[in-house]
């Protein structure tokens, strides 16, 4: 059975949830990955009011859409981050930001993520996608020199803060899929290994695979899929086009705004960038990933109403399913 193609609503939080669902349905998406932002999904309302969950399902039914996952990237970011500052105030619900005291923000963010697991269970989905934040991302350049003990302390801080959250995920039968991404505790290959080790490889914590963040870091997303095959809990499709050249551009982006061609790279319309999609989907088939393929539209150079409509067809052509029978079975003879 073909894997469902869904639309991540995070880049559409300025529009009402029902309007996004109407667009997604019209374009031919099978469902949505619902972001906990805008009016798309309110964790606290979902916890407090059973009618709220029923209302979300009614909107989905009205537009013939399914939901397999919700995402709470913004709150997750505040759980481990240091410093906590104006950036977090701009993205967090007021109930989490509170008085802005940094440790208070972290603690409230952790409680909100526990409630996100409970809300996901009430909604009937098994996966929450998000960020973790990091107390050691600020040291990514490793200069001035950073003692190994400080990096080790960062992974311990992550484990201390996330293990109690993951206990709740286990209690309600939901898994967390961390999006490997710069500014997080796991942002590349080796930090992903360290992150899993820090929490004892517990099953409640897996990965949301988004190849775009790997390509611009020179990480092979295909090899990543294979090596972490037992942890791929969700797939986001977003492409990257590298524009490094001329001796000016750099992969760190030079503090330039999204979409500025001087950055050296940009997120690109799905299927037209530098991700080797055919190789990726062959490996997804090989590792047995059967979950949704979620389109995350983030191309600064194309109108989203054009690009997101095109993306569903591009992904349907790329996300081919594994053959119905293995080679050996196809050529087996009775003896």
N, C-alpha and C positions, 0 to 999 in steps of 0.2 A: 504494500500500500504506500503511495507517495507520501513523503514527509510533508507536513503542513508548512506553508510559507506564511510567516506572520510579520507584522509591522510593529517595530518598537515605537511607543508613543512619546518617548522622552523629548524628541526634537519637535513635538507638536503640542507641548504643554500650554502654549498660548491660545490654543483652540479648545472649545468644550469637548469633553470625551465623546459625546454622541456625534458631534460633527466629524471627529477623527474616525470614528467607527463607520460613519456613512461613506467617507472618502475611501477607507481601506476596503470596504465591501464593494464599492463601485469599481475600484481598480482590480479586484480579483484576488485579494488576500484571503487566506483561510481563517486568519485570526489576528490577535494583537498580543504583544508583550506589553503589559500595562505598567506605566511608570507611576510611582507614588509622588506625583507632582502635578501642578495645576489642579484641575478638578477631576483628574482621571481616576485616582484611587487615594482615598484618605484612610490611612491606617487606623487612626483613632475612631473614626466613624464606623469603620468595619468592625472594630472590637465592640463598640458600644451599642450598635443598632443592627439587628438582624435584617431589618428592612433595607438597609443600605446595600448589603450583599445581594439581596433579591433584586434591587434596582439595577445593579451592575449587570447581573445575568439577563435581566429583561432587555437592556440596551443591546447586549451581545446577540441575544436571540432575534431581536428585531432586525438586525443587520446580518444575520446568518454568519456570525463569527464565533470562533472558539478562543479560549484563553488557556495557555499552558504554563505561564510564568508571570510573575510581577517583579518589578525592579525597584530597589530603593538605594540607588547609588549615592544620593546626596546625603542622606542621614548616615549611611555607612562610612562616608568619608570622615566624619567627625569623631568616629569611635577611637581611632588611634592617633589622629593628627596632632602634631606639635610643630609650630604654634597653631592655636585656635584664634582666628582674628576676623577682620571685616569680610573676608572671602566667605567664611562659613555663615556669618550672619545673613549674607545675601542669598544663600541657597537653602537654609534650614527652616523648617516650620517654627513658628514662634514658641510652641510648646517645648521644642528641643533647645532652641537658643536661650530662652529664659532671660537671666540677667547677664549672660555672656561670660560668666566665670568659666575659664577653660576646662577645669576638671568637672565642673557641673555639667557643661555641655557634653563632654565625653560620656558621662554616666547616663544622662538623659538619652543620648543617641543610642547607647547600648540597650536601654530599656525599650526604646522605640523599635529597634531591630528585633528584639524578642517578640514584640507585638506584631511586627511584620510577618514573622513566621506563623503566629496564631491567626492573623488575618488571612494569610495565604491558605491555611488549612480550611478556614471557613468558606473561602471562595471556591475551594476544591482544586487548587493547584499544588503541585509538589515541588516547585522550584522558585526560589527567590534569588534574583541576580543583584549584584551590587559591588561596591567598593569596600575597602577595609580602613583606609587611611594608613598613615605610617608616621611613627615618631622619628624615623631615621632617613626619610627621603631627603631631608635638608642637607644630608651629608653625601649626596650622590656623587659629587665631584671628588670626594675624599681628600680635599685640601682646603684649609690646613689639615694636616694628618689627623685621622680619626682612629683611636685605639680599637682593636678587635673587640674588646670588652663592651664598647659602646654599641657596636653593631649587634652583638649577641644580646645585649640588654633590650634592643629594639624588637627582636623576635620574641623575647620573653614577655615584653609588654604586650605584644600582639596576642600571644597565647593566653596570658592572664585575662585579657579583656574579652577575647572571643570564645574561649572554652565555655564560660557560663551561658553565652548566647547560643552556642551550638547545642548545649544541653536542652534548651527549649526547642530548637529545631528537631532534635531527636524525639522529644516528648510528643510533638504533634505530627511527626512523619513527613517533614519537609526538609529539603536540602538547600544549602546555600551555594551558589555558583559565583565565585569571585572572578571579576573581570580583570585579567592580567593587564596592567596599564601603568604608565609612568605616574608617579606620585603615590603609588600603593605599596603595601608591604611586599607583594609579589608583582614585579613589573617586567621581568624577563625570565629567561630559562633558569638560571642558577638561583635567583631569588624565589622562584616558584618552588624549587626543591627545598630550600631552607624553610619556607613557609609551611609546607606540608610536614616537614620534620618537626617543626616547632609545636604542632598540635597532634603529633603522633599519628599522622595520616588518618585521622578519624573520618568516617564516611560522610558525616554531615557536611563536610567542607570539600567542595570541588571547584571546577573552573568553568567560567563562561569564555569560550574561545572566540576571540575577535582578531582576525589576522592583521588588520590594518595597523594596530599598535606595534606589531612585531616587525612588519616590513620596514618601517622607517627606523627601527633600531637595529636593522641587519640581522634579525633572528628569523630562522626558517620556520614558518608556521606549519609546514607539513611535518617536519621532524618533531616539532612540539606536540602535534596531535598524536603521533605514534608513541612518543615517550611518556605522555601523560594520558594514555588512552582510557585508563580506568577512572579518570577524573573529569572527563568532558561531560558536564551535566547540561550544557546549553550552548547553542551556537548563534552568534551574531554575525551577520554578513555586512562588512563595511570594507571598502577598498582604499588603497593608498597609491598615489602617483608620486614617485620620487622625482625631484627637480634639482637635485644636487649637481652643480656644475659651474664652470666659469670661475672657480676659485673663490666664490663669495658666499654661497649658501652652506648652511650647516644643519645637521639633523636635530639639534637642540632648539632651533626655531628663533634664536636671537631676540627674544622678547617681542617679536612682531605679531600682529593680530592674525587670527585664523583667516585663511584665504589670501593673505599677502604672498605674492609669488616669490618674494625674497626669502621666505622661510626655508626653502629648499625642498619642501614636500607639502602635500595637502591631501586630505581625504577626498576621494574621487568617486564619481558615479560608479555604482556597483557593476563589476564585470569589465570595466574599462581601464583599470589601474594596473598595478604591478603585482597583485596577488595572483598566484598560479592556481586559479579556481579548479581546474580539472583535476590537478594533482591533489588538491585539498579534499575534493569530494570523493575521489578514489580512496583516500585514506579514511575518511569518515565512514565509507562503506565497509572498509576492511576492519575497522575497530567496532563495528556494529552500532554506530550512533543512529538512533531511530527517532530522536526528538525533533522539535520544530527548527526551522531555519528562519531566523528573525532578521529582517532587513532594518538596519539602523542607518537612516538617511542623514548624511552630514557633509554634503558637498557644497562648499561655499560658492562654487562657480556655476551652479545650476539651480534653477527654480525648483524648489522641492515638490511643487504640484506637478511638474513635468517629470522630474527624476524618480520620485517614489512610485509614480504610476508605471514608469518604464521598468523599474527594478524588479517588480514581481515576475514579469515575463522573462527577464534576463536570468534570474535565479532559477526559475522553473526549468529553463533549458540547461543550466549548469548543474543543478542539484539532482543529477540522475541517480536512480535507485540501483542497488546492487542487482546482479542478474538473479533470476528466479531460482536457478539451480547452479550448483558448482560445476566446474569443468569436468571433474571426475564423475559426478552423478550424471551429467549429460551424455557421457560416452561410456557409461557402465553397461555391461552386457550380462544377461543372466547366465549362470553356469550351473 
